[in-house]
């Protein structure tokens, strides 16, 4: 009998940081297509960004509430509020600088702290939430 080790191998190489950074990259690509006039990409960009922020706020950031990253996580939520406000105002000009600096902080500060067995439940939930959107 053959055993499929693909899930186990994926679990060993996949991380919250890699999943959410890849999502950042895909959202950035949608944004570029939206700026280039692709209306379907514009809709997809907004939906994906809103979902991405919700995943972080509902799954990832609560797990940081009793850690030294509780304050940075609250800052990320405030930045999400600003990003949602820009989306609501359809302000595509201000989005790149806000989103770019925000993503750098998440990718370099928040995500690296969310690795290891302690965050296995969050990894599973992030993976599931991202898979559901495809």
Buried (B, 14 or more C-beta within 10 A) or exposed (E): EEEEEEEEEEBEEBBBBEBBBEBBEBBBEBBEBBBEEBEEBBEBBBEBBBBBBEBBBEBBBEBBEEEEBEEBBEBBEEBBEBBBEBBEEEEBEEBEEBBEEBBEBBBEBBBEBBBEEEBEEBBEBBBEBBEEEE
